[in-house]
Amino acid sequence: MDAWPIALAILLPVATALLAYIFRIRAARVLAVVVMAAGLMVSALALAGRGSFTYTPESVLGLPIDTLITILDLALLGYLVWIGLSMRRLSVVLLAGLQLAGLGYLEFWLRGSTPAVLPAEPAMVIDRLAVTMNLIISGVGSLVVLFALPYMDEFERRQKAMKTRQPRFFLFLLLFLGAMNGLVFSNNLLWLYFFWEATTFSSFMLITHTGAREALANGLRALWMNLLGGLAFVLALIFLARNAHIVSLRALAGWPLAGWPGWRGLPPIGSSPDLLLLPMGLLCFAAFTKAAQFPFQTWLTGAMVAPTPVSALLHSSTMVKAAVYLIIRLAPAFRGTTLGILVAVIGGFTFMAASTTAIGQANGKRVLAYSTIANLGLIIAMAGINTPQALSAALLIIIFHAISKALLFICVGTIEHGIRTRDIEEMEGLFYKMPMTTIITVVAMTSMMLPPFGVLIGKWLAIEASVRFPLLLPFVVLGSALTVVFWSKWLGRILTVSYHRKFRLEKLPLLISASMLVLAAAVVVASFGIASVFDFLAAPVVRGQFGIAGVVTPRADLATGMGEFIPWPIFLLIVLVLLAIPISFSRVKPADIRPPYLCGENAGEKPGTSFYSARDEINLTRTGNYYVTGVFGEASINRWAYPIAVGLLLLMIGVIKP
Amino acid sequence: MIGRTIATYGISPLWVTLATVVAAPAIGGLLTGIDRKLTARLQNRVGPPIWQPFHDLVKLWSKERITVNQVQLLYVYAHLFLMIASLVGLMLGQDLLMIFFIFAFSSVSLILGGFSVRSPYSRIGSQREIMQLMAYEPVLVLMAIGIYLATGSFFVHEIITSGNPLLYSLPLVFAAYAVILVVKLRKSPFDLSTAVHHVHQEVVKGLLTEYSGPYLGLIELANWYELVFLLALGGLFWATSLWGALLAAAVLFLFQVVVDTVSARVTWAWMLKFVWTVGLGLAAINIVWLYM
């Protein structure tokens, strides 16, 4: 069958999830997950090797898929209502209940009364954007799941869990991957909505995994915020079905695929572009909640109570990426409208505000969370202005952020198990305790902020793309500068090291070191070959919409016509510096080593930690990082960020009301 | 300038690179000597001979190699190489934004070098240097954007050949650049992370405290490249004629010498407020002009 990679990408994780849940033996679980990871990667590569195509699966196991999805959707929403009732959270009951009612109205009332929809739209469209997302989900996502296997063993040992909850954990973790793959393939908006809600549900189950009080509270917050977005999604669907008879993403966005005229060429019955602004705006709102844009950022920062693999998945390849994916899909429709500019400003504002907040955080995972929120904001800003360069920037940042951020979470999870804390201030001397993890963490952090790595090249492109948009420009400029600040501070902390004659690589479980090394290699290789990555994954998407790619790749570099980024000389210099490492280690002899200068003679065994003061007392030295919480703390930032963010969302109402 | 010469006469980039690598330290060292002499005269001192920086460098390189750990000097190499790369990129007429990112990498390397040792002084210096970076980085990016809006290109070689001097359209950006030049050169009143020539007691020598001998010499060398880079960037504002470029650079050079002499050091918070209001404000207003 032609569509086996699609079936594999969605059903294999689901089947593996159920297997892992039913057969509760560790060895079976490990085997199943490893096989699944291999299968997912094969299917992703198979899809990447083909051109764009459409696919409408009719039935699975004799059941029509449309019906199946309706049943599952209603069951899922019903279950969410039940969760709200059992946890006595009114907001969850209300938001899930309203969605249930809306979906029921849509499925049973409207479906019978609407005339035939547009020339039969396929249920799934697999174009290069879907392939890109699928590669990220199946590639990066699988590596995170592999990392989770040994991580969860250690996690439960730490928690002193009496009874293992790993089958439940892997059930939802793998369902998550399946739902995400389904989401990026779906063209039918009802299917898309089902998978959207499925990711909300899985993330809730994973955040509350430990069942601790804090986990439940944060999980419920994530749930109600995402359900609010889900409600906006349902309202958009109802509006589209009633007034425009549109139930497909491609018809809505006019996403051009060779041979398929979009709605601009073939207007649906009784609709006008202006009429579509309202559902567009509602869908963008849904995406803002899922992408944790200000003022919804707290659900993502709260989600870090979950075990680290969950964060790695939420932040890199799933959940939040679904949101930016949706906005990129919709972008062609609102290009050049006031809505587009407003979306850009909302994203840009989040980029700046989140980067600022990250400076004040001493908790490693919180820094990562704010950095994710910031990058999502930048992607949304780029989708909002939606020029060829901006779209290229958005796609490059999606790809490279996914790899780097998954790697960073894996590193922080490993560090946390190594030194029992995620506090940046406690990470001093990490270079000696865990040299390999430290070096990989350094690669990952560098790749988030400095040339010649992909995320920075994406930012370079983003700045060049926003020069013609004065409303967005200040946010992009300030956000980029602030990014360097919080990464450098953290990097400095983990790189501090005293003299030791020998450094010993730490021992890590095979799957942990393997997933770290593969992702680190991917960061470097993909950045080095950024021109090929761009040509293969991003350029077809941009060309599909604009006819031109906006960025050309003449000699393995990226050129925009107004500027050019050439990564190789920087790689060359980095290699030169790295070559100096072995030389330096062999050349520096113990006799060359002096303790650091203090205000008196060094005291004690460890140089630089204490000294004899004037009265011959031993004084300890201790330096911490600047956090300046009075300016950069969450409370101080939120004082001005919340009103502005809420104000921007309110402005959106004025733009989209019919 | 050199960029235009390449564009006009088609000189091989390799030769430009070589010439830059060789000539820049000579110019930078000489300028440093002039800087020290001028500063001394302004303070009613005789001051060292103009060649003093070269003597200092030779002396530093003949000293014993001592370090605090093995990795410390890697950051020095990274700082130096990337600084040279920024300058070469500028001379080859490359993308200004890309050059600024490489320049930022160079600065971050020096910061990490300060962090890499367990010394409170060098680490406080690094913290302060991060604050300096936070202050000047957005102004640099805004400057690149202003130049793009005025000339229609981020390429230095196109900026140079684009007609009118930039100073006509970007006077306020030039003023903002003068402010961050003082920050970037770590001159008073913004010599927070380390003082270039003066002695400050409270952080010893800031982020350079734990570097000595040949390694300190390499940092000094990087400083010369940096000085040439920053002044050449200032020359960009009047790049239509060689004399104009030299004049713009000379004005900036004298400006920072005088400011350094007449002002006392401020705290980092004050610096940040000043640069983000005055520097960013001036640059932003100038850029709004260009949209109008």
HADDOCK unambig.tbl for C-alpha pairs under 7 A between the chains (distance, minus, plus):
assign (segid A and resid 450 and name CA) (segid B and resid 101 and name CA) 6.98 0.50 0.50
assign (segid A and resid 450 and name CA) (segid B and resid 105 and name CA) 6.13 0.50 0.50
assign (segid A and resid 451 and name CA) (segid B and resid 101 and name CA) 6.48 0.50 0.50
assign (segid A and resid 451 and name CA) (segid B and resid 102 and name CA) 6.51 0.50 0.50
assign (segid A and resid 467 and name CA) (segid B and resid 145 and name CA) 6.61 0.50 0.50
assign (segid A and resid 477 and name CA) (segid B and resid 138 and name CA) 5.84 0.50 0.50
assign (segid A and resid 477 and name CA) (segid B and resid 141 and name CA) 6.61 0.50 0.50
assign (segid A and resid 478 and name CA) (segid B and resid 138 and name CA) 5.77 0.50 0.50
assign (segid A and resid 481 and name CA) (segid B and resid 134 and name CA) 6.28 0.50 0.50
assign (segid A and resid 481 and name CA) (segid B and resid 137 and name CA) 5.70 0.50 0.50
assign (segid A and resid 481 and name CA) (segid B and resid 138 and name CA) 5.58 0.50 0.50
assign (segid A and resid 482 and name CA) (segid B and resid 134 and name CA) 6.39 0.50 0.50
assign (segid A and resid 485 and name CA) (segid B and resid 130 and name CA) 6.24 0.50 0.50
assign (segid A and resid 485 and name CA) (segid B and resid 134 and name CA) 6.34 0.50 0.50
assign (segid A and resid 488 and name CA) (segid B and resid 108 and name CA) 6.89 0.50 0.50
assign (segid A and resid 492 and name CA) (segid B and resid 112 and name CA) 5.23 0.50 0.50
assign (segid A and resid 492 and name CA) (segid B and resid 115 and name CA) 4.98 0.50 0.50
assign (segid A and resid 492 and name CA) (segid B and resid 116 and name CA) 6.58 0.50 0.50
assign (segid A and resid 493 and name CA) (segid B and resid 115 and name CA) 6.86 0.50 0.50
assign (segid A and resid 495 and name CA) (segid B and resid 116 and name CA) 5.39 0.50 0.50
assign (segid A and resid 496 and name CA) (segid B and resid 115 and name CA) 5.75 0.50 0.50
assign (segid A and resid 496 and name CA) (segid B and resid 116 and name CA) 3.99 0.50 0.50
assign (segid A and resid 496 and name CA) (segid B and resid 117 and name CA) 5.37 0.50 0.50
assign (segid A and resid 496 and name CA) (segid B and resid 118 and name CA) 6.22 0.50 0.50
assign (segid A and resid 497 and name CA) (segid B and resid 116 and name CA) 5.91 0.50 0.50
assign (segid A and resid 497 and name CA) (segid B and resid 117 and name CA) 5.85 0.50 0.50
assign (segid A and resid 497 and name CA) (segid B and resid 118 and name CA) 6.56 0.50 0.50
assign (segid A and resid 498 and name CA) (segid B and resid 69 and name CA) 6.00 0.50 0.50
assign (segid A and resid 498 and name CA) (segid B and resid 117 and name CA) 6.44 0.50 0.50
assign (segid A and resid 498 and name CA) (segid B and resid 118 and name CA) 6.38 0.50 0.50
assign (segid A and resid 499 and name CA) (segid B and resid 68 and name CA) 6.51 0.50 0.50
assign (segid A and resid 499 and name CA) (segid B and resid 69 and name CA) 4.48 0.50 0.50
assign (segid A and resid 499 and name CA) (segid B and resid 70 and name CA) 6.78 0.50 0.50
assign (segid A and resid 562 and name CA) (segid B and resid 153 and name CA) 4.75 0.50 0.50
assign (segid A and resid 562 and name CA) (segid B and resid 154 and name CA) 5.58 0.50 0.50
assign (segid A and resid 562 and name CA) (segid B and resid 155 and name CA) 6.96 0.50 0.50
assign (segid A and resid 563 and name CA) (segid B and resid 95 and name CA) 5.24 0.50 0.50
assign (segid A and resid 563 and name CA) (segid B and resid 153 and name CA) 6.62 0.50 0.50
assign (segid A and resid 563 and name CA) (segid B and resid 154 and name CA) 5.07 0.50 0.50
assign (segid A and resid 563 and name CA) (segid B and resid 155 and name CA) 5.74 0.50 0.50
assign (segid A and resid 564 and name CA) (segid B and resid 95 and name CA) 5.66 0.50 0.50
assign (segid A and resid 565 and name CA) (segid B and resid 95 and name CA) 6.93 0.50 0.50
assign (segid A and resid 565 and name CA) (segid B and resid 98 and name CA) 6.13 0.50 0.50
assign (segid A and resid 573 and name CA) (segid B and resid 81 and name CA) 6.70 0.50 0.50
assign (segid A and resid 577 and name CA) (segid B and resid 74 and name CA) 6.46 0.50 0.50
assign (segid A and resid 577 and name CA) (segid B and resid 77 and name CA) 6.29 0.50 0.50
assign (segid A and resid 577 and name CA) (segid B and resid 78 and name CA) 6.01 0.50 0.50
assign (segid A and resid 580 and name CA) (segid B and resid 74 and name CA) 6.93 0.50 0.50
assign (segid A and resid 584 and name CA) (segid B and resid 70 and name CA) 6.24 0.50 0.50
assign (segid A and resid 585 and name CA) (segid B and resid 70 and name CA) 5.79 0.50 0.50
assign (segid A and resid 588 and name CA) (segid B and resid 70 and name CA) 6.24 0.50 0.50
assign (segid A and resid 592 and name CA) (segid B and resid 65 and name CA) 6.53 0.50 0.50
assign (segid A and resid 592 and name CA) (segid B and resid 66 and name CA) 4.66 0.50 0.50
assign (segid A and resid 592 and name CA) (segid B and resid 67 and name CA) 6.15 0.50 0.50
assign (segid A and resid 593 and name CA) (segid B and resid 66 and name CA) 5.84 0.50 0.50
assign (segid A and resid 593 and name CA) (segid B and resid 67 and name CA) 5.20 0.50 0.50
assign (segid A and resid 593 and name CA) (segid B and resid 68 and name CA) 5.29 0.50 0.50
assign (segid A and resid 593 and name CA) (segid B and resid 69 and name CA) 6.64 0.50 0.50
assign (segid A and resid 594 and name CA) (segid B and resid 66 and name CA) 6.76 0.50 0.50
assign (segid A and resid 594 and name CA) (segid B and resid 67 and name CA) 6.14 0.50 0.50
assign (segid A and resid 594 and name CA) (segid B and resid 68 and name CA) 5.25 0.50 0.50
assign (segid A and resid 595 and name CA) (segid B and resid 68 and name CA) 5.87 0.50 0.50
assign (segid A and resid 596 and name CA) (segid B and resid 68 and name CA) 6.22 0.50 0.50
assign (segid A and resid 596 and name CA) (segid B and resid 118 and name CA) 6.75 0.50 0.50
assign (segid A and resid 596 and name CA) (segid B and resid 119 and name CA) 5.48 0.50 0.50
assign (segid A and resid 596 and name CA) (segid B and resid 210 and name CA) 6.37 0.50 0.50
assign (segid A and resid 597 and name CA) (segid B and resid 119 and name CA) 6.68 0.50 0.50
assign (segid A and resid 608 and name CA) (segid B and resid 118 and name CA) 5.33 0.50 0.50
assign (segid A and resid 608 and name CA) (segid B and resid 119 and name CA) 5.64 0.50 0.50
assign (segid A and resid 622 and name CA) (segid B and resid 120 and name CA) 6.93 0.50 0.50
assign (segid A and resid 623 and name CA) (segid B and resid 120 and name CA) 5.81 0.50 0.50
assign (segid A and resid 625 and name CA) (segid B and resid 127 and name CA) 6.88 0.50 0.50
assign (segid A and resid 626 and name CA) (segid B and resid 127 and name CA) 6.77 0.50 0.50
